[in-house]
Amino acid sequence: MTTTQVQSNQAADGVSTTTLPSPGTYAVDPIHSHVGFVARHLVASKVRGSFTEFEGTLVIGETPESSSVRASVKAPSIVTNQAQRDEHLRSSDFLEVEAYPELTLASKRVTARRDGHFDLVADLTIKGTTKEIVFDLEFLGTGPGMAPDSTVAGFEATGSFDRRDFGINFNGVIENGSFVLGNKIELEIEVQAAKTA
């Protein structure tokens, strides 16, 4: 495995170094990546879904602080394995995909933590509203790709946000007065990216 060792932001007080892929530009492979979300439904159950169309670019610098991420997701590609619910999620009650066909993410900073993970602070834009959220980012390693002389890198990232911050306020109420949907949305992103430069 080829990686570039970089000092973490805590290196001054003796914390061990962490690693990143070798510097360069990496393109997200949508076939071998996953952009998913989880929302609470009623009391105990969860609805899991994903987006099937997305793209992204990772620029790995010599340090985490000089690295960046940009990504976009096609809002109409949302799927939860239930067609009626998927159409509702595309409607004006939720993502309003005809007016806002893309969700975007642009990193603001990447900082190494003591546990070998990274804080990825990014601007997330949904329905024309942009809010800052923090992802827990883990670098999984690098290895040879399927194409000759190619290199791929793996990452996982998790984060959460309140959907009301993006103007997604629709909800239903059952007989006892409880809301049908939770407001917290958890994001689960798995990325395989191929080095392009």
PATI-9132 format. One record per residue (C-alpha): residue number from 1; residue in three letters; chain; x negated, z negated, y negated. Coordinates in steps of 0.2 Angstrom, whole numbers, plus 5000, padded with zeros to 4 digits. Last residue first. Example, Ala and Ser with C-alpha at 12.3 -4.5 7.8 and 13.67 -1.06 7.14 Angstrom:
REM residues 2
(node 2,"ser","A",(4932,4964,5005))
(node 1,"ala","A",(4938,4961,5022))
REM end
This chain:
REM residues 197
(node 197,"ala","A",(5018,5059,4935))
(node 196,"thr","A",(5032,5061,4947))
(node 195,"lys","A",(5032,5045,4957))
(node 194,"ala","A",(5047,5044,4968))
(node 193,"ala","A",(5059,5029,4965))
(node 192,"gln","A",(5069,5019,4978))
(node 191,"val","A",(5081,5008,4969))
(node 190,"glu","A",(5093,4994,4974))
(node 189,"ile","A",(5105,4988,4961))
(node 188,"glu","A",(5118,4974,4963))
(node 187,"leu","A",(5128,4970,4948))
(node 186,"glu","A",(5140,4955,4947))
(node 185,"ile","A",(5155,4956,4936))
(node 184,"lys","A",(5162,4940,4929))
(node 183,"asn","A",(5180,4941,4923))
(node 182,"gly","A",(5189,4937,4939))
(node 181,"leu","A",(5204,4947,4944))
(node 180,"val","A",(5222,4942,4950))
(node 179,"phe","A",(5224,4928,4937))
(node 178,"ser","A",(5233,4912,4942))
(node 177,"gly","A",(5250,4908,4935))
(node 176,"asn","A",(5257,4901,4951))
(node 175,"glu","A",(5268,4917,4953))
(node 174,"ile","A",(5253,4929,4951))
(node 173,"val","A",(5246,4936,4935))
(node 172,"gly","A",(5237,4953,4932))
(node 171,"asn","A",(5222,4957,4922))
(node 170,"phe","A",(5216,4970,4909))
(node 169,"asn","A",(5203,4965,4897))
(node 168,"ile","A",(5189,4977,4899))
(node 167,"gly","A",(5183,4978,4881))
(node 166,"phe","A",(5165,4977,4885))
(node 165,"asp","A",(5163,4958,4882))
(node 164,"arg","A",(5179,4956,4892))
(node 163,"arg","A",(5169,4962,4908))
(node 162,"asp","A",(5158,4946,4907))
(node 161,"phe","A",(5141,4951,4913))
(node 160,"ser","A",(5130,4949,4929))
(node 159,"gly","A",(5113,4953,4935))
(node 158,"thr","A",(5104,4958,4951))
(node 157,"ala","A",(5089,4970,4953))
(node 156,"glu","A",(5080,4977,4968))
(node 155,"phe","A",(5065,4988,4968))
(node 154,"gly","A",(5056,5000,4979))
(node 153,"ala","A",(5042,5012,4975))
(node 152,"val","A",(5038,5030,4982))
(node 151,"thr","A",(5022,5040,4983))
(node 150,"ser","A",(5021,5058,4988))
(node 149,"asp","A",(5006,5067,4996))
(node 148,"pro","A",(5017,5078,5007))
(node 147,"ala","A",(5036,5074,5004))
(node 146,"met","A",(5044,5060,5014))
(node 145,"gly","A",(5036,5047,5003))
(node 144,"pro","A",(5021,5036,5006))
(node 143,"gly","A",(5022,5018,5001))
(node 142,"thr","A",(5025,5006,4987))
(node 141,"gly","A",(5031,4988,4986))
(node 140,"leu","A",(5047,4977,4985))
(node 139,"phe","A",(5046,4974,4966))
(node 138,"glu","A",(5060,4961,4962))
(node 137,"leu","A",(5070,4961,4946))
(node 136,"asp","A",(5082,4947,4940))
(node 135,"phe","A",(5092,4956,4927))
(node 134,"val","A",(5096,4950,4909))
(node 133,"ile","A",(5110,4957,4899))
(node 132,"glu","A",(5111,4964,4881))
(node 131,"lys","A",(5127,4971,4876))
(node 130,"thr","A",(5132,4989,4870))
(node 129,"thr","A",(5150,4994,4868))
(node 128,"gly","A",(5155,5013,4869))
(node 127,"lys","A",(5165,5010,4885))
(node 126,"ile","A",(5151,5002,4894))
(node 125,"thr","A",(5133,5001,4887))
(node 124,"leu","A",(5120,4989,4895))
(node 123,"asp","A",(5105,4985,4884))
(node 122,"ala","A",(5091,4978,4895))
(node 121,"val","A",(5081,4963,4898))
(node 120,"leu","A",(5072,4964,4915))
(node 119,"asp","A",(5065,4947,4920))
(node 118,"phe","A",(5052,4949,4933))
(node 117,"his","A",(5050,4942,4951))
(node 116,"gly","A",(5033,4934,4957))
(node 115,"asp","A",(5040,4917,4956))
(node 114,"arg","A",(5031,4912,4940))
(node 113,"arg","A",(5039,4926,4930))
(node 112,"ala","A",(5033,4943,4924))
(node 111,"thr","A",(5042,4950,4908))
(node 110,"val","A",(5050,4967,4906))
(node 109,"arg","A",(5057,4971,4889))
(node 108,"lys","A",(5071,4981,4880))
(node 107,"ser","A",(5077,4991,4895))
(node 106,"ala","A",(5090,5005,4893))
(node 105,"leu","A",(5106,5005,4903))
(node 104,"thr","A",(5120,5018,4902))
(node 103,"leu","A",(5138,5020,4908))
(node 102,"glu","A",(5144,5037,4907))
(node 101,"pro","A",(5161,5047,4906))
(node 100,"tyr","A",(5168,5036,4891))
(node 99,"ala","A",(5184,5045,4885))
(node 98,"glu","A",(5189,5053,4901))
(node 97,"val","A",(5182,5038,4911))
(node 96,"glu","A",(5193,5024,4903))
(node 95,"leu","A",(5183,5011,4912))
(node 94,"phe","A",(5197,4998,4914))
(node 93,"asp","A",(5215,4999,4909))
(node 92,"ser","A",(5212,5016,4901))
(node 91,"ser","A",(5211,5023,4919))
(node 90,"arg","A",(5195,5025,4931))
(node 89,"leu","A",(5198,5008,4938))
(node 88,"his","A",(5216,5012,4942))
(node 87,"glu","A",(5210,5028,4951))
(node 86,"asp","A",(5199,5018,4962))
(node 85,"arg","A",(5212,5005,4965))
(node 84,"gln","A",(5224,5019,4972))
(node 83,"ala","A",(5209,5026,4982))
(node 82,"gln","A",(5203,5011,4991))
(node 81,"asn","A",(5185,5011,4997))
(node 80,"thr","A",(5179,5004,4981))
(node 79,"val","A",(5172,5019,4973))
(node 78,"ile","A",(5166,5023,4955))
(node 77,"ser","A",(5160,5041,4953))
(node 76,"pro","A",(5171,5043,4937))
(node 75,"ala","A",(5159,5032,4927))
(node 74,"lys","A",(5144,5043,4930))
(node 73,"val","A",(5129,5032,4929))
(node 72,"ser","A",(5114,5032,4917))
(node 71,"ala","A",(5097,5025,4918))
(node 70,"arg","A",(5082,5020,4908))
(node 69,"val","A",(5068,5008,4913))
(node 68,"ser","A",(5052,5002,4904))
(node 67,"ser","A",(5034,4996,4907))
(node 66,"ser","A",(5022,4990,4894))
(node 65,"glu","A",(5027,4972,4895))
(node 64,"pro","A",(5025,4973,4914))
(node 63,"thr","A",(5007,4978,4912))
(node 62,"glu","A",(4997,4994,4914))
(node 61,"gly","A",(5013,5004,4912))
(node 60,"ile","A",(5026,5009,4924))
(node 59,"val","A",(5039,5021,4917))
(node 58,"leu","A",(5055,5020,4927))
(node 57,"thr","A",(5068,5035,4926))
(node 56,"gly","A",(5086,5035,4931))
(node 55,"glu","A",(5100,5044,4938))
(node 54,"phe","A",(5118,5041,4944))
(node 53,"glu","A",(5132,5047,4954))
(node 52,"thr","A",(5139,5037,4969))
(node 51,"phe","A",(5144,5022,4959))
(node 50,"ser","A",(5148,5006,4969))
(node 49,"gly","A",(5161,4994,4974))
(node 48,"arg","A",(5164,4977,4981))
(node 47,"val","A",(5180,4967,4979))
(node 46,"lys","A",(5179,4948,4982))
(node 45,"ser","A",(5190,4936,4991))
(node 44,"ala","A",(5192,4918,4988))
(node 43,"val","A",(5204,4914,4974))
(node 42,"leu","A",(5212,4930,4968))
(node 41,"his","A",(5199,4945,4967))
(node 40,"arg","A",(5182,4941,4961))
(node 39,"ala","A",(5171,4956,4956))
(node 38,"val","A",(5156,4963,4965))
(node 37,"phe","A",(5145,4978,4959))
(node 36,"gly","A",(5134,4992,4966))
(node 35,"val","A",(5122,5005,4961))
(node 34,"his","A",(5112,5010,4977))
(node 33,"ser","A",(5097,5020,4980))
(node 32,"his","A",(5091,5032,4994))
(node 31,"ile","A",(5101,5047,4990))
(node 30,"pro","A",(5100,5043,4971))
(node 29,"asp","A",(5081,5044,4971))
(node 28,"val","A",(5076,5036,4955))
(node 27,"ala","A",(5062,5046,4946))
(node 26,"tyr","A",(5045,5037,4943))
(node 25,"thr","A",(5033,5039,4929))
(node 24,"gly","A",(5015,5032,4930))
(node 23,"pro","A",(5005,5017,4932))
(node 22,"ser","A",(5002,5011,4950))
(node 21,"pro","A",(5016,5001,4956))
(node 20,"leu","A",(5017,4983,4950))
(node 19,"thr","A",(5009,4967,4956))
(node 18,"thr","A",(5008,4948,4951))
(node 17,"thr","A",(4994,4937,4947))
(node 16,"ser","A",(4993,4919,4951))
(node 15,"val","A",(4998,4905,4938))
(node 14,"gly","A",(4983,4897,4931))
(node 13,"asp","A",(4989,4892,4914))
(node 12,"ala","A",(4984,4908,4905))
(node 11,"ala","A",(4992,4919,4918))
(node 10,"gln","A",(5009,4914,4913))
(node 9,"asn","A",(5014,4931,4906))
(node 8,"ser","A",(5008,4938,4923))
(node 7,"gln","A",(4991,4947,4924))
(node 6,"val","A",(4992,4964,4932))
(node 5,"gln","A",(4987,4971,4949))
(node 4,"thr","A",(4990,4989,4952))
(node 3,"thr","A",(4997,4994,4969))
(node 2,"thr","A",(4993,5005,4983))
(node 1,"met","A",(5000,5000,5000))
REM end
